[in-house]
């Protein structure tokens, strides 16, 4: 891959990480399993995306893009 393509990907991923601080997803888990009787629950999990890493990716992508244009 060319460095400019990687730089643009880093910029996009960094911007998305700064815009969205995290996301949630839902899983179903068995709470009770008594033969034919089953009770399931839905549990929400939160995954946080640190803005420091998003900012570092954004700045790194910009620096990489500027240095690839000079060559």
N, C-alpha and C positions, 0 to 999 in steps of 0.2 A: 504494500500500500504506500501511496505517496504521503510524505509528511503533511502536506496541506489537507488531505482528506482526514487524517488522524487528528489534526489540529481542529478542524471544523467539528468533528465528532466530540472532541473534548469540550469545546465551547458549548455545543448543544446540551450535552449531558450535564455540564456545570450549571447552565442556565435553568434546566429542568429541576435540578437538585435545589437550587436557590428558590425557585418558584413554589415547589411542593416540598414542604418540610417533612412529609412522611405519607404513608398510606396504610390503610387497614384492609385486612382480609378476614373472611369468616370460615371456620372449620366446624364440622359436625362431629361430636364425640358421643360415645355411648355413656349414659349416666347409670342406667340400670339394665341388666341383662338377666332376666329370670325365665329362661327357656323361650316360650312363645311371646312373652311380654318383654318388649324392649322400649326404653325411653332414651331418646337422644336429645342433646342440647346443642345449641349453636353458640360458639365462642368467638368473639372478635379479638384479633391480634393486631397490634399496632407496630409498624416498622418505621423508625425515625431515620431520616436522612440528614446527617449533620451539615449545616450550612458552611462550616469551615472547609469541608472536603469539596463541596460544590464550588465555593469561591476559588479554592486552589486549582481545581480542574479548569475553571473558566480562565483564570490568569495564565495557567500553564498553556492552555490552548491558544490564547492570544499571543503569548511570547513565541510559541512554536510557529504560529502562522506568520508573524513578523520576520522571524529569522529564516523561514523557508522562502520568503519572497525576496530577500536580499541576495540569495545565492544564484 
